[in-house]
Amino acid sequence: MPDAKRNTTASSSEEESSSDDDSLALEGVVARHPDAPSSSDDDDEGEEEPCEPTADETANQKDFGTDKRKGATTRSSKVPPPKRKKSNESETMQVEFTFHDMDDKFFHGLKSLLHNSCTTYQPHSSELVDLMINNIAVGTVLSTQGDTENNVYGFASVLNITEHQQSPAIQQLQRFCLDGCPADRSAELEVVLSGKTKRPAGFVLHGRMLNLPLEIVEVLQQQLVLDMDWAVEHAEGGVDARKALDFGVFLRLAPCQKDNTGALVYRFFDDEVLAGQADFSFLVEAPASYSKEDKNYVSVIVLTKTGHRAAMKDLAKLIHGR
């Protein structure tokens, strides 16, 4: 995107929206709007009256949506005012989450979450966000009803390594992985990152507020699977176009730390679920952060498509207990 369309750094308000504020508890439901008009019709939104969903409406809104229309955006209505508790209690905000296609309007929110999630992404966070936005076929943004500031509460995307071999951002991620890879896995990883595999490999980029409801986290991950299936089925350009979207291997650079006992603690619990189905994984020390004294690490998780789908089932079992 040309620099004229945005500033190169996120505003302070955007950085605050992505901070891990434990005093804010989000209680939300999933809202899907398959028949929503495009964003060009959003001018009339200011005339809508704020309303709080009833119990029945809330139940009906838990529809994950299996027929996502790429290119369409989600129409929003206003958010009810937050319910405030006593000053010595945490504030609870009733939120109706909505899922959107990648769009330029989410640039700053996406960059803020990606930039803050892991220092490995920071040198090329702007370019990575641009790649995600251009990759509209596979990628989802989590926002809320009536959010006129285009805040981003979570996102998920997969970037094709073969298609972006010349990208400095992708090259930097490749070097990071190869430099930290154990000798007994380096040959295998070189093949995966070569861009010459029969089915493409992809970097999984994911970030979110840490206190999202567990059910919303699951839907965000499942929506990425739906996006990939949708993209393969509806790809224009014949067999080659479908193959470019039919990923065979995924790489996830998962931010983590070590606790006092030396055990690995993932920043996002779903990354630990992915690691449980990995073909292999290894730990690399992350670039230092000026804002944190604790040493940061990155768990490089390499898993096949089969392993990724199995991890999604494990995630559902973990959250729903079945």
N, C-alpha and C positions, 0 to 999 in steps of 0.2 A: 504494500500500500504506500503511495507517495507520502512523504513526510508532511506535506501541506494539510493532509487530512487529520493529523493527530500530533500531539506532542510525543517526544521520544521517551518520556518517563511518565509513570502513572502519577496522578494527583494524590495529595495527602489523604483526601477523603476516600479514594479508591484503596489506598493501602490500609486504611483503617477498617474498611469493609471486609478485608480478608484476614484480619488479625484474629488470633485464637483467644477470644475473650470468653473466659469461662463463666462470666456473669450473665451471659446471654444464652438462654436455652431456647432452641428452636423446636417447635412442635408443628409438624407439617403433614400435608397430604399431597399425593401426586395428582396433578390435574393435566389431562390431555385434551387437546382441542383439535381433532382431525379435520373439522370443517371450518376452521378459522380462516378469515380472509388474510391477505398479505399485510405487511406492515404499512403499506400505503394507505390502508383504511383506518389506521390507528388515530386519525385526527379527531374522531368522534368519541374517543375514550373518556375525555374530560366530562362528558355529559352523563356518564354512568354513575349510579349511586353506590356508595360503599355498602357491602352486605357481608354478613358472617354466615358461612354455610351451616345448614342444619345437619343433624346426625345422618339422615338419609342421604343428603347431598354429598357429605363427606365420604360415605361408603361408596357411592356411585363414582366418585372421582378417583378411586384407587383402580384406575384402568391403565395398565402399562402401555397399551397401544402397540399393536403388531404391524400396523400398516402406516408407517411414518412417511409423509409426503415430503421428500426432500425439496428444498427450495421454498417451502411455506414457513411462515413464522407463527408464533403463538400469540393470539390476541389476549390482552390482559384487562382485568378490571381492578378497581382500587382495593388496597389492602385495608382491612379493618384496623382501627388504631390499636396499638399494643395494650395488653392488659397489664397494669402495673401492680406489683405487690408492695409490701412494706419495705421501707428503705433498707432493712437489714436482710432482705431476702433477694434472691436473684430475680431478674426480670424475665417474664415469659412472654414471648411474642407468638401469636397465632399466625402461621404462614401457610399460604397455598403455593406450593412449588410447581413450576412449569418447565417443560423441556423445550429447547429451541435448537434450531440449526445454527452452526457456526456463522457469525456475521461480524462485519467490521465494527459495529456498534459495541461489541463486547471486548474489543481489543485490550483496553486498559484493565478491565476486571480479570481477563484471562492472564495477562502478563503479571499482574500482582500476585495471583494465586500460584502461578508457575514459578515465579521468581522467589517467592517465600517458601516454597515447598522443599527446595533442594538447591544447595549452592552449585551443584554441577550444571544446572540449567542457566544460571545467571549470566554468563558471558554472552550467550546468544538467545536470551529469552525473547527479545523482540522478533527475531527471525523465526524462531520456533512457533510463536503465536501466529505470525503471518502464514506459515506453512499450514497450521491447523485451520485457519480461517479459509484458506484456498482449498482445503481438503473437505469440502462441504458434504461429500458423499458419506464420509465416515467420521462422525464427531457430534457430540451433544453438549449443550450448555445448560446448566441448571440456574434458573432465575426464579422470580416470584411474580405473582399476580400484581399488576399495576405498578411495576417498578419502572418509573420513567427515567431513572438514572442508569439503567442497564447494568445493575450490579450482578456479579457472578458469584454464586455460592458453591459451584462445583463444575467440573468439565471432564470429559474423557475423549480421547482421540487416538488414532493409530496412523503413524507416518511411514509410508513405503520407503524402505531403504534403497531399493533399486532406482526408484524414480528420482530420489533426492541425493544421488551419489555426489553431485557437484556442490551441494549446499554446505557452506562452512559450518553451520550448526550441526548438521548430521555428521560431518567429518569429525567434529570435535567430540561428539558422543561416541563415535566408533573408536577413536584413539583412546578415550577414557576407558572404555571396556577392554580393549586389547592390551593396554599398558598394565592393567590390574589383573588380567586373567592368569590363573595358574598355568604352569607349563603343560600339565597333562590335558588341559582343555583348550589351549590356544589354537591348535590346528582346526578343531571343530568350530570354534568361534570365528576364526578367519573366514571359513566357508560361509557361515551364516551371514556375516557382515560384508561379504564380497559383492553382493548384489547380483550374483550369478546363479542363485539357487533356482530349482525348478519352480517352486512356488515362493512368492516374495516373503521376506521377513519385514517386520515392522516394529518401530519403537512405540510402545504404549505410553502416552503422556496423560497424566491424571493428577488432578488437584482439587481440593475442596476445603471448606471449613471443617474443623475437626469435630464440632459438636452437632453435625447433621444427624437427624434421626436415622437409626440403622436401616429402616425400611427404605428410606430415600437413597442411602448408599447402595443398597442392593439394586434398586431400579436404575440408578446411574450406570452401574456396571453392566446390568442386563441390557440397557438401552444401546450400549456400544456393540453388543453381540447382534442385536436387531438391526443396527445400522449396517454392520458388515454383511449380514445376510441380505438385507434390502439392496445394498449396493451391487452385490454380485448378481442378483436376480434382475436388476433394472439397468445394468451397465449398458451404455451406448458405445458402439464401436466394435462389436463382435467379440470373438473368443479372446483376443489379446486384452481387451478392456476388462473382461470378467476375470481373467487370470491375474491381472494387476491388483485386483481387489480381494482375491481369494488367498488370504495370508496363510502360510504354512507354519511360520515360527514367529513368536513374539518375544521382544526383549523389554523388560521393565526395569528401569533404574529407580529402585525404591529407597527413599530416604529413611535412615534409621540411626539409632544410637545404642550404646551398651549401658546396662544398668550397673549397680555396684557389684553384682556377682559376675559380670562379664557376659550376661545373657543379652541376646539381641532384642531390641525393642523397636518395632516398626512404627513409623509416624502414622501410617494408615493401616488399620488392622486388616483390610482386604488384601494388602500386599503380602502379608504373611500367609493368607489363604492361597494366593498365586504361587508363592514359594513352595508350598506343600505339594504342588502338582508339577513342579519344574523338572525338566530333564537334568538340569544342573544349575547351580547358583554359586556365586562367590562374593566375597566382601572386599570393598575398596574404600580407602579413606577418602572422604569428600574434601573439596577445597575448604579452607578455613573461612569462618564467618566472623565479621567484625562485631556482630551483635550478640554472639554466643561464646561462652567460655568452654562449654562441653565439646568434645571432639565428635564430629559428625562422620557418618559412614553412608555408603551406598551399597545396597545389596543388588547385584546384577542378576536378574532372574531371567533364565532362558527356558521357554516352554513351547511346546507344539500347539497346534490348534486343538488337538484332542485334549491336551493338558489344560488349556485355557477353558474349554467347555466344562471339563470336570471340576475345575476350580469354581466356576459359577454355580454348579450344583452344591459344592461344599459350602459356598457362601450362603446360599439359601437355607441349607440345613442349620448352619450356625445361627442365623438370625431368627428363623422360624421354629427351630427345634425339631425339624422333620425332614 
